[in-house]
Amino acid sequence: MSQFIGRTGISHARVWHHVDMAKETRTLGRVASAIAMTLMGKHKPIYNPAVDSGDYVVVSNCHFLNVTGKKMDQKLYRRHSGRPGNLHEVLMKDLLANKGGSAILRQAVSKMLPKNRLRKFRMERLKVFEDSTNPYGDNVIAYHDEAPQVSKILTEVAKLENSAKS
């Protein structure tokens, strides 16, 4: 079997995915893990952990976070500067009130990505908005519902490549 199956321009193209948290029925962790997989490029046939081949993800309506149990009242976000006595703890509901759902979603996705040099570049491809409007509406050709719609993506990219050739 050939080693080069799937190594075409179509599989290397970066596609834009859209996640609308208002329509999302999954919880924060499950949505964040799906976003992290898309940012890493694990849904592509050319996935390699050392190569940044992921796609862009646009998330809108982040104030509609769905969490289970008493996480809003009990989950703590901690940060420490390294100096003695400088531990800061913030509850999830306070972070939601002060910085919005985008900060919570960004932190959840960031902690699900591998802790290496590519994390910063992958997080730059995550575009998060509190409301339904975003400037990337024209770029989005794939809507990220339950799983990436690979056939739709491939047909759109093939159309773009054919129009570029002619």
C-alpha positions as CSV (number, residue, x, y, z in Angstrom):
1,M,0.0,0.0,0.0
2,S,1.3,3.4,-0.9
3,Q,2.6,5.8,1.8
4,F,1.3,8.8,-0.1
5,I,-2.4,8.2,0.0
6,G,-4.2,11.3,1.3
7,R,-1.1,13.6,1.0
8,T,-2.7,16.0,-1.5
9,G,-3.3,19.7,-1.5
10,I,-6.9,19.1,-0.4
11,S,-5.8,17.4,2.8
12,H,-3.2,20.1,3.6
13,A,-5.7,23.0,3.2
14,R,-6.8,24.7,6.3
15,V,-10.6,24.8,6.6
16,W,-12.7,27.1,8.8
17,H,-15.2,25.4,11.1
18,H,-18.0,27.2,13.0
19,V,-19.4,26.2,16.4
20,D,-22.5,28.0,17.7
21,M,-22.7,27.5,21.5
22,A,-26.4,28.6,21.4
23,K,-27.3,25.5,19.3
24,E,-24.8,23.2,21.1
25,T,-26.3,20.6,23.4
26,R,-23.0,19.1,24.6
27,T,-21.3,20.3,27.7
28,L,-18.3,22.5,27.9
29,G,-15.7,19.7,28.1
30,R,-17.1,17.7,25.2
31,V,-17.2,20.8,23.0
32,A,-13.7,21.8,24.0
33,S,-12.3,18.4,23.3
34,A,-13.9,18.4,19.8
35,I,-12.4,21.9,19.2
36,A,-9.0,20.8,20.4
37,M,-9.1,17.8,18.0
38,T,-9.9,20.1,15.1
39,L,-7.1,22.5,16.0
40,M,-4.6,19.7,16.1
41,G,-5.8,18.2,12.8
42,K,-6.6,14.8,14.1
43,H,-9.5,14.5,11.8
44,K,-7.3,14.7,8.7
45,P,-5.6,11.7,7.0
46,I,-2.2,13.5,7.2
47,Y,-2.1,13.9,11.0
48,N,1.3,14.0,12.5
49,P,1.8,15.1,16.1
50,A,5.0,17.1,15.2
51,V,3.3,19.0,12.3
52,D,0.8,21.7,12.7
53,S,-1.9,20.7,10.2
54,G,-5.1,21.7,12.0
55,D,-7.9,23.9,10.9
56,Y,-9.4,27.2,12.1
57,V,-12.3,27.2,14.5
58,V,-14.8,30.1,15.0
59,V,-16.9,29.9,18.1
60,S,-19.9,32.2,18.6
61,N,-22.4,32.8,21.4
62,C,-19.9,31.8,24.2
63,H,-22.2,33.2,26.9
64,F,-24.4,30.1,26.4
65,L,-22.0,27.7,28.2
66,N,-23.5,24.4,29.2
67,V,-21.9,22.8,32.4
68,T,-23.2,20.0,34.6
69,G,-23.6,19.7,38.3
70,K,-22.4,22.5,40.6
71,K,-19.4,23.5,38.5
72,M,-20.5,27.2,38.3
73,D,-20.4,27.5,42.1
74,Q,-17.5,25.1,42.9
75,K,-15.0,25.0,40.0
76,L,-11.9,27.0,40.8
77,Y,-9.5,28.5,38.2
78,R,-6.0,28.9,39.8
79,R,-3.0,30.8,38.6
80,H,0.3,31.4,40.4
81,S,3.2,33.7,39.5
82,G,5.8,31.6,41.3
83,R,6.3,34.1,44.1
84,P,5.4,33.1,47.6
85,G,1.8,33.8,48.6
86,N,0.8,34.8,45.1
87,L,-1.8,32.1,44.4
88,H,-5.0,33.6,42.8
89,E,-8.3,31.5,42.7
90,V,-11.4,32.5,40.8
91,L,-14.7,30.7,40.7
92,M,-16.2,29.8,37.4
93,K,-19.3,32.0,37.9
94,D,-17.0,35.0,38.8
95,L,-14.8,34.4,35.7
96,L,-18.0,34.2,33.6
97,A,-19.3,37.5,35.0
98,N,-15.9,39.3,34.6
99,K,-14.4,38.0,31.4
100,G,-17.3,36.1,29.8
101,G,-17.6,32.6,28.5
102,S,-14.8,33.1,25.9
103,A,-12.1,33.0,28.7
104,I,-13.5,29.8,30.1
105,L,-13.7,28.1,26.7
106,R,-10.2,29.3,25.7
107,Q,-8.8,27.9,29.0
108,A,-10.6,24.6,28.5
109,V,-9.4,24.2,24.9
110,S,-5.8,25.3,25.9
111,K,-5.6,22.7,28.6
112,M,-6.7,19.9,26.2
113,L,-4.0,20.7,23.7
114,P,-0.6,19.0,24.0
115,K,1.8,21.1,26.1
116,N,4.4,21.8,23.5
117,R,5.7,24.6,21.2
118,L,2.7,24.2,18.8
119,R,0.1,25.1,21.4
120,K,0.5,28.8,21.0
121,F,0.1,28.6,17.2
122,R,-2.9,26.3,17.5
123,M,-4.6,28.6,20.0
124,E,-4.1,31.5,17.5
125,R,-6.4,29.7,15.1
126,L,-9.2,29.6,17.7
127,K,-11.5,32.7,17.2
128,V,-14.0,33.1,20.1
129,F,-16.8,35.6,20.2
130,E,-19.4,36.4,22.9
131,D,-22.3,37.2,20.5
132,S,-23.4,35.7,17.2
133,T,-21.7,38.2,14.9
134,N,-18.1,37.6,13.8
135,P,-15.9,38.9,11.0
136,Y,-15.0,35.4,9.7
137,G,-18.4,34.5,8.3
138,D,-17.2,34.6,4.7
139,N,-14.3,32.2,5.5
140,V,-16.4,29.5,7.1
141,I,-17.3,26.8,4.6
142,A,-17.6,23.9,7.0
143,Y,-20.0,23.9,9.9
144,H,-18.8,21.8,12.8
145,D,-21.9,20.0,14.2
146,E,-21.2,16.5,15.5
147,A,-18.2,15.7,13.3
148,P,-16.4,17.5,10.5
149,Q,-18.3,17.1,7.2
150,V,-15.3,15.9,5.3
151,S,-17.2,15.3,2.0
152,K,-18.6,18.8,1.9
153,I,-15.1,20.2,2.7
154,L,-13.4,18.2,0.0
155,T,-16.0,19.2,-2.7
156,E,-15.6,22.9,-1.7
157,V,-11.8,22.8,-1.8
158,A,-11.9,20.9,-5.1
159,K,-14.1,23.6,-6.6
160,L,-11.7,26.3,-5.3
161,E,-8.7,24.5,-6.8
162,N,-10.5,24.0,-10.2
163,S,-11.4,27.7,-10.3
164,A,-7.8,28.7,-9.5
165,K,-6.4,26.5,-12.3
166,S,-8.7,28.0,-14.9
